[in-house]
């Protein structure tokens, strides 16, 4: 999805070229992945002769939100604390990120 968001419209071959340096994937694997993402509604696909052109159907913000909600629901059993603890302990938060997190927690605490 990141490649599709960055390029706008892309072919499976373009996505493969973009990810080849980081991941060992073949063309068919990339094509299958793009088709599955299309079936889920995150991409649209247009046939142009033998080529399939993939275009993002949802904004990055929307897709990330859905993925995080799904992860929290299924893996963390709707508990956010383990996610926050993991992020704070394992990742080096910048001062700006720490301030944003504090502000969000302050707002949530006031709404209850």
HELIX and SHEET records of a PDB file:
HELIX    1   1 UNK A    2  UNK A    7  1                                   6    
HELIX    2   2 UNK A   12  UNK A   19  1                                   8    
HELIX    3   3 UNK A   27  UNK A   39  1                                  13    
HELIX    4   4 UNK A   60  UNK A   74  1                                  15    
HELIX    5   5 UNK A   81  UNK A   90  1                                  10    
HELIX    6   6 UNK A   95  UNK A  111  1                                  17    
SHEET    1   A 3 UNK A   9  UNK A  10  0                                        
SHEET    2   A 3 UNK A  51  UNK A  56 -1                                        
SHEET    3   A 3 UNK A  43  UNK A  48 -1                                        
END                                                                             
